[in-house]
Amino acid sequence: MKRSCKLYRILVFFSILLIFACVTINIYFPAEKVESVAGEIVEDIRGPNPE
């Protein structure tokens, strides 16, 4: 009985950890912001476009 209770607690802990990890990724890494910053970095590296 003790062993199954311990296993249950471990599963609950990792499930909660996984949920918080997913929420953190969604909050701190919005796709639009990452794309705009990546575009700025590419422009800085390549320099201005000759016309």
Residue frames as a rotation matrix with the C-alpha (Angstrom) as fourth column:
MET 1
0.564 0.826 0.000 0.00
0.826 -0.564 0.000 0.00
0.000 0.000 -1.000 0.00
LYS 2
0.419 -0.473 -0.775 2.81
0.183 -0.792 0.582 2.42
-0.889 -0.386 -0.245 0.83
ARG 3
-0.604 -0.735 0.308 4.50
0.416 0.038 0.908 1.80
-0.680 0.677 0.283 -2.49
SER 4
-0.204 0.606 0.769 1.38
0.952 -0.060 0.300 2.61
0.228 0.793 -0.565 -4.55
CYS 5
0.767 0.454 -0.454 0.81
0.579 -0.794 0.184 5.78
-0.277 -0.404 -0.872 -2.52
LYS 6
0.018 -0.863 -0.505 4.38
0.129 -0.499 0.857 6.91
-0.992 -0.080 0.102 -3.18
LEU 7
-0.696 -0.229 0.681 4.03
0.659 0.174 0.732 6.17
-0.286 0.958 0.030 -6.89
TYR 8
0.305 0.898 0.316 0.76
0.940 -0.338 0.052 8.12
0.154 0.281 -0.947 -6.98
ARG 9
0.663 -0.112 -0.740 2.42
0.297 -0.869 0.397 11.15
-0.687 -0.483 -0.543 -5.35
ILE 10
-0.457 -0.888 -0.045 5.28
0.226 -0.165 0.960 11.05
-0.860 0.429 0.276 -7.85
LEU 11
-0.481 0.347 0.805 2.86
0.876 0.147 0.460 10.89
0.041 0.926 -0.374 -10.79
VAL 12
0.653 0.746 -0.135 0.82
0.756 -0.652 0.056 13.80
-0.046 -0.138 -0.989 -9.45
PHE 13
0.308 -0.628 -0.715 3.98
0.192 -0.695 0.693 15.86
-0.932 -0.350 -0.093 -8.87
PHE 14
-0.719 -0.653 0.239 5.28
0.334 -0.024 0.942 15.33
-0.610 0.757 0.235 -12.41
SER 15
-0.109 0.767 0.632 1.84
0.983 -0.010 0.181 15.98
0.145 0.642 -0.753 -13.90
ILE 16
0.781 0.364 -0.507 1.63
0.497 -0.855 0.151 19.33
-0.379 -0.370 -0.848 -12.12
LEU 17
-0.079 -0.909 -0.409 5.20
0.114 -0.416 0.902 20.14
-0.990 0.025 0.137 -13.15
LEU 18
-0.653 -0.121 0.748 4.38
0.716 0.224 0.661 19.39
-0.247 0.967 -0.060 -16.78
ILE 19
0.397 0.879 0.264 1.30
0.911 -0.412 -0.001 21.63
0.108 0.241 -0.965 -16.70
PHE 20
0.689 -0.187 -0.700 3.28
0.193 -0.884 0.426 24.54
-0.699 -0.429 -0.573 -15.24
ALA 21
-0.434 -0.896 0.094 6.06
0.289 -0.039 0.957 24.04
-0.853 0.443 0.276 -17.79
CYS 22
-0.354 0.374 0.857 3.60
0.933 0.083 0.349 24.28
0.059 0.924 -0.378 -20.68
VAL 23
0.742 0.655 -0.144 1.99
0.669 -0.739 0.081 27.42
-0.053 -0.156 -0.986 -19.27
THR 24
0.321 -0.713 -0.623 5.39
0.144 -0.613 0.777 29.05
-0.936 -0.339 -0.094 -18.77
ILE 25
-0.636 -0.557 0.535 6.41
0.579 0.114 0.807 28.37
-0.510 0.823 0.250 -22.38
ASN 26
0.028 0.739 0.673 3.18
0.960 -0.208 0.189 29.88
0.279 0.641 -0.715 -23.67
ILE 27
0.827 0.297 -0.477 3.57
0.469 -0.832 0.296 32.99
-0.309 -0.468 -0.828 -21.54
TYR 28
0.313 -0.811 -0.494 7.22
-0.044 -0.532 0.846 33.74
-0.949 -0.243 -0.203 -22.15
PHE 29
-0.758 -0.638 0.135 7.58
0.070 0.126 0.989 32.73
-0.649 0.759 -0.051 -25.80
PRO 30
0.395 0.914 -0.096 4.72
0.003 -0.106 -0.994 34.15
-0.919 0.393 -0.045 -27.88
ALA 31
0.142 -0.349 0.926 5.25
0.857 0.512 0.061 33.28
-0.495 0.785 0.372 -31.55
GLU 32
0.806 0.217 0.551 4.67
0.516 -0.715 -0.472 36.76
0.292 0.665 -0.688 -32.98
LYS 33
0.858 -0.513 0.008 7.28
-0.430 -0.710 0.558 38.36
-0.281 -0.482 -0.830 -30.74
VAL 34
0.188 -0.814 0.549 9.85
0.150 0.576 0.803 35.68
-0.971 -0.069 0.231 -31.51
GLU 35
0.314 -0.018 0.949 9.32
0.930 0.208 -0.304 36.09
-0.192 0.978 0.082 -35.26
SER 36
0.942 0.061 0.330 9.66
0.155 -0.951 -0.268 39.88
0.297 0.303 -0.905 -35.12
VAL 37
0.633 -0.767 0.104 12.83
-0.488 -0.291 0.823 39.72
-0.601 -0.572 -0.559 -33.05
ALA 38
0.133 -0.573 0.809 14.27
0.521 0.734 0.434 37.06
-0.843 0.364 0.397 -35.37
GLY 39
0.626 0.160 0.763 13.56
0.767 -0.302 -0.566 39.35
0.139 0.940 -0.312 -38.34
GLU 40
0.950 -0.297 0.097 15.35
-0.311 -0.931 0.190 42.23
0.034 -0.211 -0.977 -36.65
ILE 41
0.355 -0.858 0.370 18.39
-0.184 0.324 0.928 40.05
-0.916 -0.398 -0.043 -35.95
VAL 42
0.224 -0.229 0.947 18.53
0.852 0.518 -0.076 38.91
-0.473 0.824 0.311 -39.58
GLU 43
0.855 0.134 0.501 18.33
0.398 -0.788 -0.470 42.53
0.331 0.601 -0.727 -40.76
ASP 44
0.796 -0.603 0.044 21.15
-0.468 -0.568 0.677 43.53
-0.383 -0.560 -0.734 -38.40
ILE 45
0.149 -0.770 0.621 23.38
0.184 0.638 0.747 40.75
-0.972 0.003 0.237 -39.70
ARG 46
0.181 -0.019 0.983 22.67
0.951 0.260 -0.170 41.25
-0.253 0.965 0.065 -43.40
GLY 47
-0.774 -0.418 -0.476 22.69
0.337 -0.908 0.249 45.05
-0.536 0.033 0.843 -43.29
PRO 48
-0.031 0.807 -0.590 20.44
-0.362 -0.559 -0.746 47.42
-0.932 0.191 0.309 -45.22
ASN 49
0.236 0.228 0.945 18.99
0.713 0.619 -0.328 46.28
-0.660 0.751 -0.016 -48.54
PRO 50
-0.774 -0.498 -0.391 20.51
0.085 -0.694 0.715 48.09
-0.628 0.520 0.579 -51.56
GLU 51
0.271 0.963 0.003 17.86
0.235 -0.063 -0.970 49.63
-0.934 0.264 -0.243 -53.77
